[in-house]
Amino acid sequence: MHMTETTSVIDVNKPRGIRQYQWEIFLVVLFLAVNVVNSFLSPYYLTLDTFLSTPMNFLDKAFLVLPMTMIIILGNIDVSVGSIVALTSVLMAVSYNAGLPMPLAMVLALVISTTCGLINGLLQIKFRELSATIITLSTMTVYRGIAYVILEDRSAGHFPSWFSFLAWGYIGKVPFILIVFVLAAIVFAILLHTTRFGRMVFAVGNNKTACEYSGIRTGRIILGVSVITGLMAGFTSLFLTSRMGSTRPNVALGYELDVIAMTVLGGISTNGGKGRIAGPLISIFLIGFLNYGLGLRNVSAQVLLIILGFLLILSVLVQNFTDRPRQKSSSKSGKSAAPTHQSDAGSGSDIQGNSAQGG
Amino acid sequence: MQSQDKKQTGPSAKGQTRAENRQDALSTRPESAARAESASRAETLARNTETYRELGLAIFIVILSVIFQIRNPKFLSLSNIKDMLANTAILSILTVGMMMVIITRGIDLSIGSTMALAGMITSLTVSANPGISPFLSLAQGMAVGLAAGLIIGVLVAYFNILPIIATLGLMNILRGMTYLISKGKWVSAYQMSAGFKSLSTGTTFGISNLIIFAIVIYIIYAYFINQTKTGRYIYAVGSSPDTAELIGIKRRRIILLVYTLMGLLAGLAGVLWVSKFASAQGDTAVGYELNVIAATVLGGVSVSGGRGKVSGILLGSILFGILANALPLINISPFWQQFIQGLVILAAIISNVLLQRRNDRIALKKRVI
């Protein structure tokens, strides 16, 4: 009961029916267009095998898109994810080379990355005056700095051969990483869209102050999301290290751009409080296949940088434009606004009741 | 909360004993005088924390210098000091722009790329026509920077894109363009005219040109930010964007101006950088934005907006310049640099917050009495 009511409050202005999924449909169309173009570029492109194996090239960073979606819905930005991946990867390789068994090293990697996320979160809730941007900017420098201190300009690796299964292995015809990613995506979709925690993420992103007054422990939500981000950065680092076979302190450089671009292109508003996980999931594959196609054309990495930068800015631009008229129309049409106001007031008292219980 | 309670009970208690109050009108006068006095004392205390902060920075610089001097006697030699100042000049020029951006609650990650693009375009022009005047190159680089800054400013001010998103995007676009324009090649010393190289390496009246550039910019900037209306508007927009708009400040124009100036300075710095190192590469000044942000927040510019002083960023860049210069001198591996830089940013922003909290507490005390 309570859950459905909060939902109706948060999505007051949401258009109903198919229009609700405009952005996702647009992304799917783009995705199909990219694939049509790709298939003209290479006669070998349009096979099931290519389709299944191509994601192996970009899925490692896709694990970061899932928590980044939560972060941006919270109204924050995290630029430290690439550095967490690098630090984790370096520490895993170094501890393995120092004699730690590989499974333990992998667990250690996850623990370290989660700790990094925890530190980000603690800093954010202890120093609320500071924006997440500046905090993650400084931890980004610190984490990558530690990686450089440890490994300097060397590389580390010589992992056992089974470790490469993570990134290169197949189960049947399906790549292992694709299976893990699909599972992770399902978990995140459930977490974000059906649980209390997920609804609170949206609520905090909509109006942090109101949340605090209504008894939501916003600090815990922010901390939780940060820890999840750290954990997923750990997974990314496992798959990335496995894909490359060795590691250096400068791995995953600029991942934050890729990840933020994928998330924002997926329709997650940087104003916070809005978005569905389906969008980023589609845009992961859209950008991934786009890069693959451009690779087929021998387009240089620098051009990819430019394209990614443009995509990032364009998608925010388009969102800002599509957001605006919707707000106007809802304020103009008085009839449709009236009942929503009622429900707003009703659940408002509900929230007050909650806080009265809590306090 | 406590102060509010006292405020609420205060007037009502007074209301009950209004007659008494009227009688004691004489005796309340010294009370109000005492209140005013304690208020002004709290104010000076609050102001002092800002001064303390700069004093602290200055003392820290001295302590660091002494330590470095003990570890390496060459540290405080005249030539090294000159080197250090010249090396800090570009950083300090950029902190001027970054200070304005951060005062308006923004951030600019694109300046490293802007520097690279401006440096690359001017050095390519110089290598194609060696006869070109160095000042024309300077103007060209600044024009490139201005254009980049203008784009960011329009995106942030008029299209409501978060500064971090806009500048992250531009950072990559500009970097990619630098590689594309140069086709991945470098412009090396032999392709540059002597006049162009002397922009940074030359001296005027025995002082490095770089230092003179920095001094001129700081004088203009100090006048601009402290004495002109527009300069004060920048602070106003940073401390409270809504209020600024209510009193008729064109907030968007100020934000556009701030990013444009940042771009302009980055363009200038890019030309100076390329001229100084006599080489323009695709990866010129990669990650330099972090140094600039570090020096700026170290100088006491608050990332929550509205606060920052010219003297602060000057000290901040000098301290950062000393760190960058001294670490190799005392045999600390360059690989520690990024780590230390990160710690410096973190320590600076946290100490800024703690100082600010202390200031607010003092201000609250003023209200209670």
Interface residues (C-beta under 8 A of the other chain):
Chain A: I77 V79 L123 F127 E129 L130 S131 T133 I134 I135 L137 S138 T139 M140 T141 V142 Y143 R144 G145 I146 Y148 V149 E152 D153 P249 G254 E256 L257 I260 A261 V264 T270 S300 Q302 V303 L304 L305 I306 L308 G309 F310 L312 I313 V316 L317 N320
Chain B: I107 L155 F159 N160 I161 L162 I164 I165 A166 L168 G169 L170 M171 N172 I173 R175 G176 M177 Y179 L180 G184 G282 L290 I293 A294 V297 V303 S304 S333 F335 W336 Q337 Q338 F339 I340 Q341 G342 L343 I345 L346 I349 I350 V353 Q356 R357
